[in-house]
Amino acid sequence: MTDANGTDGTDEGGIRVASPLGRWVVLTTVLGSSMALLDSTVINVALPRIGQDLGTDLAALQWTVNAYMLTLAGLILLGGALGDRFGRRRVFVVGVVWFAAASLLCGIAPNAEVLVASRALQGVGGALLTPGSLAIIQASFHPDDRARAVGLWSGLGGVGAAVGPFLGGWLVDGPGWRWVFLLNLPLAAVCVPVALRHVPESRDPDAHGRFDVLGAALAALALALVTYALIEVPEQGASVLVIGAALGGVVLGAAFVRVERRRADPMVPPSIFASRQFTAVNIVTFCVYAALGGFFFLSAIQLQVVAGYSALGAGTALLPTTVLMLLFSASAGDLGRRIGPRIPLTVGPLLAAAGMLLMLRVGPGASYLLDVLPAVLVLGVGMVTLVAPLTATVLAAVDTGRAGLASGINNAAARAAGLLAVAALPLLAGMGPEAYRDAGEFASTFRRAMPMCAGLLVAGSVIAWWAVRASPAARPETRPACSTHCGVTAPPLEPEPGSGHT
């Protein structure tokens, strides 16, 4: 296959990363996924200013973060299935356009209610584009280059996530917090035409049957009710409404599991969890991203409200993480491929946990060089060590035809973890509705929350050491590239044992 310039970008079995076409594919997927990642991190720096401008309490700020996470986590599995069925590039492009339109609504929101509703719409777009970006990489690149491509995607996408607080701080202190959302419009304007011109279409030829709309609805409603209960209990107490929401969420969660087990074409096939590797890495993902979600939500406020940093200063404080992700994530992906995922997934969370505990030194008048920078550097090294191997291991645990499904499940675990952490940590740390306006109260609750985040990372490390295979999984041979899919690697001749391939 040749790209738009007539240059052959493929080898037997798929696209090569070093080819012009390979670089276009990586660029497109990074641009799209960075939109979702940017909004996941930029918003944290903007929260204090949003609260002041719109006159909201802490619960409204939690919903500003969680409305996005809720629809993203609840629908991302459906988004992956849509991509496998109708074409990953097609659904990815639709998601980018949807996300940009919702970002415009966020940017012009007149009050907190409209902002929260628009954030929920953003999550729908994110559910379409996020699994598609990674599935495109897995389906398009040569097997020998997939680990490096995933490493580049993780590294450059991680740069987008890490640059978010810096960029968000500059926007908040400058033109205003609304530009945090409006920034997505030019990114989408570049991403869509590049995707349509350079990215090959791919789909799962085995995808068939009806979509599991009931399963998606049950999952989203269960998360919504549990999130509502966790956010509202500090203000409402153990009211009938709060208790009813909590019980309803648990009941709907159980109903989701039952429906998925009994359906002929479930959104989450139970058979995919027959792979111990896949199951273990998703549990590790949940622990890691719960800790990171809580950390970034609280630390951005801590730096501004307690340490006295400006929004730009708080964003800049996290910049070293960006540099580390940019320089070393691709190498971390290659290292994980050579030595296996067990060591990176054990050591990485422990380093990140140490970085979070170092943040306990950040208080009023904290020195950046002595207090903030060491914590950020250690956290960044931990993220570099674990992010790329984590992603690559999830996808390697299933066959290529199920890349969209595997990506969707892993992303759902990560987003649900962040959602529940942002909802639960203020409650567990004893944070009141107006805590973000009081430096003393917020500082004391922050000191209680950071060890909880670190504990989640330690739990993830222990699980990885115990359950993840020490050596890379032996992948079955793949068929030659399919001409109708323009060089996309076809699914394996034999499914990996325990992958759940049908």
Solvent accessible surface area in square Angstrom, and as a share of the most:
residue,aa,sasa,rsa
1,M,75,0.34
2,T,82,0.48
3,D,13,0.07
4,A,46,0.36
5,N,112,0.58
6,G,55,0.53
7,T,55,0.32
8,D,86,0.44
9,G,2,0.02
10,T,28,0.17
11,D,67,0.35
12,E,132,0.59
13,G,6,0.05
14,G,0,0.00
15,I,1,0.00
16,R,68,0.25
17,V,15,0.09
18,A,83,0.64
19,S,14,0.09
20,P,41,0.25
21,L,5,0.02
22,G,0,0.00
23,R,137,0.50
24,W,80,0.28
25,V,0,0.00
26,V,10,0.06
27,L,74,0.37
28,T,0,0.00
29,T,0,0.00
30,V,17,0.10
31,L,28,0.14
32,G,0,0.00
33,S,3,0.02
34,S,11,0.07
35,M,0,0.00
36,A,6,0.05
37,L,35,0.18
38,L,13,0.06
39,D,2,0.01
40,S,18,0.12
41,T,17,0.10
42,V,2,0.01
43,I,0,0.00
44,N,9,0.05
45,V,2,0.01
46,A,0,0.00
47,L,0,0.00
48,P,8,0.05
49,R,81,0.30
50,I,1,0.01
51,G,0,0.00
52,Q,115,0.51
53,D,87,0.45
54,L,37,0.19
55,G,60,0.58
56,T,14,0.08
57,D,36,0.19
58,L,4,0.02
59,A,13,0.10
60,A,22,0.17
61,L,1,0.00
62,Q,7,0.03
63,W,47,0.16
64,T,3,0.02
65,V,6,0.04
66,N,0,0.00
67,A,6,0.04
68,Y,0,0.00
69,M,19,0.08
70,L,24,0.12
71,T,27,0.16
72,L,2,0.01
73,A,5,0.04
74,G,1,0.01
75,L,46,0.23
76,I,0,0.00
77,L,14,0.07
78,L,32,0.16
79,G,3,0.03
80,G,3,0.03
81,A,30,0.23
82,L,42,0.21
83,G,4,0.03
84,D,8,0.04
85,R,60,0.22
86,F,89,0.37
87,G,0,0.00
88,R,6,0.02
89,R,61,0.22
90,R,137,0.50
91,V,13,0.08
92,F,1,0.00
93,V,17,0.10
94,V,75,0.43
95,G,0,0.00
96,V,1,0.00
97,V,82,0.47
98,W,105,0.37
99,F,0,0.00
100,A,11,0.09
101,A,58,0.45
102,A,4,0.03
103,S,0,0.00
104,L,78,0.39
105,L,77,0.38
106,C,0,0.00
107,G,2,0.02
108,I,110,0.56
109,A,1,0.00
110,P,95,0.60
111,N,61,0.31
112,A,15,0.12
113,E,127,0.57
114,V,58,0.33
115,L,1,0.00
116,V,34,0.19
117,A,58,0.45
118,S,4,0.03
119,R,1,0.00
120,A,28,0.21
121,L,73,0.36
122,Q,0,0.00
123,G,0,0.00
124,V,31,0.18
125,G,0,0.00
126,G,0,0.00
127,A,2,0.01
128,L,24,0.12
129,L,0,0.00
130,T,6,0.03
131,P,1,0.01
132,G,6,0.06
133,S,0,0.00
134,L,7,0.03
135,A,1,0.00
136,I,1,0.01
137,I,0,0.00
138,Q,10,0.04
139,A,1,0.01
140,S,0,0.00
141,F,0,0.00
142,H,25,0.11
143,P,48,0.30
144,D,93,0.48
145,D,23,0.12
146,R,23,0.08
147,A,12,0.09
148,R,106,0.39
149,A,0,0.00
150,V,3,0.02
151,G,0,0.00
152,L,45,0.22
153,W,29,0.10
154,S,5,0.03
155,G,5,0.05
156,L,66,0.33
157,G,2,0.02
158,G,12,0.12
159,V,25,0.15
160,G,11,0.10
161,A,19,0.15
162,A,11,0.09
163,V,42,0.24
164,G,0,0.00
165,P,5,0.03
166,F,70,0.29
167,L,43,0.22
168,G,0,0.00
169,G,0,0.00
170,W,136,0.48
171,L,12,0.06
172,V,3,0.01
173,D,59,0.31
174,G,50,0.48
175,P,76,0.48
176,G,20,0.19
177,W,9,0.03
178,R,76,0.28
179,W,125,0.44
180,V,3,0.02
181,F,1,0.00
182,L,28,0.14
183,L,48,0.24
184,N,1,0.01
185,L,62,0.31
186,P,75,0.47
187,L,41,0.21
188,A,8,0.06
189,A,70,0.54
190,V,78,0.45
191,C,1,0.00
192,V,28,0.16
193,P,73,0.46
194,V,22,0.12
195,A,0,0.00
196,L,99,0.49
197,R,162,0.59
198,H,17,0.08
199,V,2,0.01
200,P,11,0.07
201,E,35,0.16
202,S,2,0.01
203,R,81,0.29
204,D,18,0.10
205,P,86,0.54
206,D,63,0.33
207,A,32,0.25
208,H,143,0.64
209,G,41,0.40
210,R,192,0.70
211,F,50,0.21
212,D,5,0.03
213,V,98,0.56
214,L,92,0.46
215,G,0,0.00
216,A,3,0.02
217,A,43,0.33
218,L,20,0.10
219,A,17,0.13
220,A,24,0.18
221,L,95,0.47
222,A,11,0.08
223,L,31,0.16
224,A,24,0.19
225,L,57,0.28
226,V,43,0.25
227,T,0,0.00
228,Y,55,0.21
229,A,7,0.05
230,L,41,0.20
231,I,5,0.03
232,E,22,0.10
233,V,35,0.20
234,P,56,0.35
235,E,104,0.47
236,Q,74,0.33
237,G,29,0.28
238,A,83,0.64
239,S,34,0.22
240,V,136,0.78
241,L,111,0.55
242,V,8,0.05
243,I,83,0.42
244,G,40,0.39
245,A,8,0.06
246,A,36,0.28
247,L,110,0.55
248,G,21,0.20
249,G,2,0.02
250,V,101,0.58
251,V,96,0.55
252,L,42,0.21
253,G,24,0.23
254,A,63,0.49
255,A,32,0.25
256,F,36,0.15
257,V,71,0.41
258,R,148,0.54
259,V,29,0.17
260,E,7,0.03
261,R,178,0.65
262,R,171,0.63
263,R,59,0.21
264,A,111,0.86
265,D,37,0.19
266,P,24,0.15
267,M,10,0.04
268,V,16,0.09
269,P,18,0.11
270,P,63,0.40
271,S,50,0.32
272,I,0,0.00
273,F,75,0.31
274,A,72,0.55
275,S,8,0.05
276,R,142,0.52
277,Q,6,0.03
278,F,0,0.00
279,T,40,0.23
280,A,4,0.03
281,V,0,0.00
282,N,12,0.06
283,I,78,0.40
284,V,0,0.00
285,T,1,0.00
286,F,76,0.32
287,C,14,0.08
288,V,0,0.00
289,Y,55,0.21
290,A,6,0.04
291,A,0,0.00
292,L,10,0.05
293,G,19,0.18
294,G,0,0.00
295,F,1,0.00
296,F,34,0.14
297,F,1,0.00
298,L,0,0.00
299,S,0,0.00
300,A,3,0.02
301,I,0,0.00
302,Q,3,0.01
303,L,0,0.00
304,Q,28,0.13
305,V,35,0.20
306,V,9,0.05
307,A,12,0.09
308,G,61,0.59
309,Y,45,0.17
310,S,60,0.39
311,A,1,0.01
312,L,59,0.30
313,G,25,0.24
314,A,1,0.00
315,G,0,0.00
316,T,50,0.29
317,A,1,0.01
318,L,6,0.03
319,L,55,0.28
320,P,24,0.15
321,T,4,0.02
322,T,9,0.05
323,V,72,0.41
324,L,29,0.14
325,M,3,0.01
326,L,96,0.48
327,L,105,0.52
328,F,101,0.42
329,S,1,0.01
330,A,18,0.14
331,S,64,0.41
332,A,11,0.08
333,G,3,0.03
334,D,22,0.12
335,L,75,0.37
336,G,8,0.08
337,R,119,0.44
338,R,150,0.55
339,I,68,0.35
340,G,0,0.00
341,P,9,0.05
342,R,58,0.21
343,I,92,0.46
344,P,5,0.03
345,L,0,0.00
346,T,19,0.11
347,V,63,0.36
348,G,0,0.00
349,P,1,0.00
350,L,80,0.40
351,L,57,0.28
352,A,1,0.01
353,A,4,0.03
354,A,43,0.33
355,G,0,0.00
356,M,0,0.00
357,L,78,0.39
358,L,52,0.26
359,M,1,0.00
360,L,61,0.30
361,R,129,0.47
362,V,4,0.03
363,G,17,0.16
364,P,109,0.69
365,G,72,0.69
366,A,15,0.12
367,S,44,0.29
368,Y,69,0.26
369,L,127,0.63
370,L,122,0.61
371,D,23,0.12
372,V,0,0.00
373,L,40,0.20
374,P,40,0.25
375,A,1,0.01
376,V,1,0.00
377,L,70,0.35
378,V,41,0.24
379,L,1,0.00
380,G,0,0.00
381,V,67,0.39
382,G,0,0.00
383,M,23,0.10
384,V,14,0.08
385,T,31,0.18
386,L,1,0.00
387,V,17,0.10
388,A,1,0.01
389,P,4,0.02
390,L,4,0.02
391,T,14,0.08
392,A,24,0.19
393,T,11,0.06
394,V,2,0.01
395,L,3,0.01
396,A,33,0.26
397,A,1,0.00
398,V,0,0.00
399,D,1,0.01
400,T,4,0.02
401,G,4,0.04
402,R,24,0.09
403,A,1,0.01
404,G,2,0.02
405,L,19,0.09
406,A,0,0.00
407,S,0,0.00
408,G,0,0.00
409,I,11,0.06
410,N,17,0.09
411,N,13,0.07
412,A,13,0.10
413,A,20,0.15
414,A,7,0.06
415,R,31,0.11
416,A,15,0.12
417,A,0,0.00
418,G,3,0.02
419,L,0,0.00
420,L,44,0.22
421,A,9,0.07
422,V,4,0.02
423,A,1,0.00
424,A,19,0.15
425,L,8,0.04
426,P,2,0.01
427,L,58,0.29
428,L,113,0.56
429,A,1,0.01
430,G,51,0.49
431,M,4,0.02
432,G,18,0.18
433,P,48,0.30
434,E,86,0.39
435,A,0,0.00
436,Y,7,0.02
437,R,121,0.44
438,D,69,0.36
439,A,43,0.34
440,G,53,0.51
441,E,66,0.30
442,F,0,0.00
443,A,8,0.06
444,S,32,0.21
445,T,1,0.00
446,F,1,0.00
447,R,131,0.48
448,R,115,0.42
449,A,0,0.00
450,M,0,0.00
451,P,59,0.37
452,M,66,0.30
453,C,0,0.00
454,A,5,0.04
455,G,40,0.38
456,L,60,0.30
457,L,0,0.00
458,V,65,0.37
459,A,42,0.32
460,G,0,0.00
461,S,3,0.02
462,V,93,0.53
463,I,43,0.22
464,A,0,0.00
465,W,129,0.45
466,W,186,0.65
467,A,7,0.06
468,V,6,0.03
469,R,103,0.38
470,A,57,0.44
471,S,67,0.43
472,P,61,0.39
473,A,24,0.19
474,A,96,0.74
475,R,80,0.29
476,P,34,0.21
477,E,143,0.64
478,T,43,0.25
479,R,94,0.34
480,P,96,0.61
481,A,38,0.29
482,C,43,0.26
483,S,100,0.65
484,T,110,0.64
485,H,39,0.17
486,C,59,0.35
487,G,11,0.11
488,V,5,0.03
489,T,4,0.02
490,A,8,0.06
491,P,18,0.11
492,P,10,0.06
493,L,112,0.56
494,E,117,0.52
495,P,58,0.37
496,E,14,0.06
497,P,124,0.78
498,G,34,0.32
499,S,0,0.00
500,G,16,0.15
501,H,53,0.23
502,T,126,0.73
